[in-house]
C-alpha cells in the first residue's frame, strides 16, 4: 500500500504529521510531496522537508491520496491543477481520496464530492451541503472518499485510514501502541 500526503504551504501541521506518523506505524508506505521543490511551511511556521515534489510523483503507482487542511494550505491545494487532476483520476480508478478540515473543499472543486456523504471543518459546512450529504460525524467514509473535521479529529482520521486500508485488527494494534483514545470510547 502506497499513500501520498500532499503538503502545500500553509498545511495544518497536526493533520499532516499525525497522518504520516500513524500510517507509517501501520507499515504503510507514505510518500510526502510538496507542491514545489524544497521545504513546505505549515500554517503555524513548522517547516517540513517533503520526500519529493509533486512533479516527481506518478500517481498511478499510488493507492491513495491524503489532503491535510490548514489555511492557506487547503486553498493552495485547490488552486493546483495537478492536485485537482490527481483527485479526479484517483477517484475514477476507485483509489482512496481522503481530506481533513478545509481540504474537503478541494474535493468539491475537483468535482468528486457531489452526491457523496462527507464532513468538513464547521466553516465549510454550507459549501459541502451545496453538493453533498453533510455529516457532523468526526470522520466519514463513503466508499473510497474519507473526510474528517478539524485538527482535533486528526488521530481518529488517521486511525480510520489505517482501518480502511489495512483492516480493523491493524488499526487496533496501532491504537493500542499509541494509547490513543477516540471520542465516544
N, C-alpha and C positions, 0 to 999 in steps of 0.2 A: 504494500500500500504506500503510495507516494502522494503527499498533500502539499500544496503551495500556500503559503501565507504571504499575501501581498502587503508590503509596507510602503505607504505613501507618507510624505512629510505631514506631520500633524496626527499620526496614528495614536490611538489610545493605548498607552503602554501596558496597562493591566490586561486588556483584552488580547493584545498581540502576544506578549511574553508568556502569559498564563497558558494560552492555547498551545504555543510552541513547546513549552515545557511538558505539559500533560500529554500531548500527543507523542512526544519523544520518549517519555517514561513508558508509554504503552508499546513502544517498539515501532512506531510508525516513522517512515522516512519523511521528515518535514524539510522542505526547502523554503527559505525565506528569500523573497525577491523585492528589491526596491524598484520604484518606477524609473529610477535613474541610477547611474553608477555611484558608488560611494555611500557614505553614511546617510541613514534616514533618521530624522529627528522627530521624536514623539511630541504630542501636544503639551507635555509638561517638561520639555527640554532634555529628555533622556535620548541619547544618541545610540543607535544600533547599527552595526555593520551587517547588512544582509548577506546571505550566502552568495547571491548573484544579482544580476539586474533582470528585469522583465524581458528585455530584448533577447536574453540568452536562454530563456525557458521555452521548451517545447511542450505546450500544454496537452498535446496528445499523449504524452508519457505520464500524465497525472491522473490520479483517481478522484481528486477533489481540490477545491479552492476555498480558502477561508479569508474573509474580508473583515479586519478589525474596524471598529468605528473610530471615534475621536474627531474633533474638529481642529483644523480643516481636513484631516486625513480622509474621511469618507467623501468629502467634496472633491478632493484631488483624485481619488479613485474613480468617482463618477464622471470626471472630466477627461479621463484617459480612454481613448477608443480601444486600445489594446486590451484593457481590463473588460470593457463592455463586450467586445467580441469574444473574449475568452469565456465570459459568463454564458453568453448565448450558445457557443459551441459546446461547452461542457454540459449545459443543461440539455441541449438537443441530444447529446450522447448519453444522457441519464447518469452523468457523473455528479458527485456531490458538490453543491454550491452552498456555502454557509456564510452568514453575515450577522454581526452583532452591533448593537447600539444604533448609530445612524446609518450604518452600512446597508441595511435592507433597502434604503432609498436607491442605492446603486443597482440593486436587483430590479427595482421598478424601472429605472432609466434604461436598463438592458432589455426590458420587456419580458422578464421571466416570472414575475410575481403575480401577474394577472390571473385572477380566479383561484389563487392558492391561499392557504391558511398561513399566516405569518404574524410575527410580533416585531416591535421596534422600540427604540427609545421613546418615552412619552411625547417628546417634541415632534416626532414624525408620525404620530398615530393617525392624524387626518389624511396624510399622504397615503399611508397603507390602506386605510379604509376606502379610499377613492378607487382602488383597483383590486383589493384582496380582502379576504375574510380576516379581520384583525382579531388577535387573541391577546389577552393580557397575561397569558402564561409567561413564565420567565424564560422558557426555551420551547420552541415549537418545531416539530418535524412534520413536513408534508412531502412525503416521497423523498426525492433527492435534495430538497430545499430545507435548510435548517437555519432558523433565526433565533436571536436572543435579544434581550432588552438593554442592558447597561453594564458598566464595569462591575457592578455588584453581582451580576449573574455570570461573570466570566468563568468561574470554576464549574458551575453547573453546565454551562455551554460546552466547555472543554470535555467534561466527563461524558456528556451526551454524545459528543462527536466520537469519543472512544467506543461508546456502546454501539452506535450506529455502524461505525467502521469495522469493529472487531468483536462485538458481542458483549452481553451483559457481564459475563464472567471476567473478562479482561478489564472492563470498567470497574467492577467491584474490587479487583486486585489493586488497581491504581488508586482508587478511592481509599482503600484501607492503608496503602503505603503512605499516602499523604495526610491521613486522618481528616479528610475532607468531610464537611457536613453541609448538606444541601438543604435549602429551605423546604419545610414540610416534613422533615425527619424528626 
